[in-house]
């Protein structure tokens, strides 16, 4: 009688573990779902090559949520500030 109870207990344990393994194998992973791709806007601004003008443009765009990502020297006289939001 005790062997029968033990066999039933092992059978229930095996079925439970098998079902759990199956759920883990075919179910959704526990990690977060794939994130949506981020969408960015870019703004290119040509400025005069003096410090005051550049600083005022940087502050103007920065206060609007734009982030400076690069500075390009187009024809070596007028810097281009490249912003991303």
C-alpha positions in Angstrom: 0.0 0.0 0.0 2.8 2.4 0.9 4.6 1.5 -2.4 1.4 2.4 -4.3 1.2 5.8 -2.5 4.9 6.5 -3.2 4.4 5.6 -6.9 1.4 7.9 -7.2 3.3 10.7 -5.5 6.3 10.3 -7.9 3.9 10.1 -10.9 2.2 13.4 -9.8 5.6 15.0 -9.3 6.8 13.9 -12.7 3.6 15.1 -14.5 3.8 18.4 -12.7 7.4 18.9 -13.6 6.8 17.9 -17.1 3.9 20.3 -17.4 6.0 23.1 -16.0 8.8 22.3 -18.4 6.4 22.3 -21.3 5.0 25.7 -20.2 8.5 27.2 -19.9 9.5 25.8 -23.3 6.4 26.9 -25.4 5.2 29.8 -23.3 6.2 33.5 -23.5 9.5 34.2 -21.9 9.6 36.0 -18.6 11.6 38.8 -20.0 9.9 42.0 -21.3 8.4 41.9 -24.7 10.5 43.4 -27.5 10.7 47.1 -27.2 9.3 49.3 -29.9 12.0 51.0 -31.9 12.7 54.5 -30.9 12.0 57.3 -33.3 14.3 60.3 -33.4 14.1 63.7 -35.0 17.2 65.4 -36.2 17.9 69.1 -36.7 20.9 70.6 -38.5 21.7 74.2 -37.7 24.4 76.3 -39.4 25.8 78.9 -37.0 28.3 81.7 -37.2 31.7 80.5 -35.9 31.8 82.8 -32.8 31.4 81.5 -29.3 28.4 83.7 -28.2 26.3 82.7 -31.3 27.1 79.0 -30.9 26.4 79.1 -27.1 23.0 80.8 -27.6 22.0 78.2 -30.3 23.1 75.4 -28.0 21.1 76.8 -25.1 18.1 77.5 -27.3 17.9 74.0 -28.7 18.9 72.4 -25.3 16.0 74.1 -23.5 13.6 72.7 -26.1 14.7 69.1 -25.5 17.3 68.7 -28.3 20.6 67.0 -27.6 23.7 67.9 -29.5 25.1 64.8 -31.1 27.7 66.1 -33.6 29.4 69.2 -34.9 30.3 69.2 -38.6 32.5 71.8 -40.3 30.8 72.1 -43.7 33.1 74.4 -45.6 35.4 75.0 -42.6 33.9 78.5 -41.9 30.4 77.7 -40.8 29.9 75.0 -38.2 26.8 72.8 -38.4 25.3 71.7 -35.1 23.5 68.4 -35.4 20.8 67.9 -32.7 18.7 64.8 -31.9 15.4 64.6 -30.1 
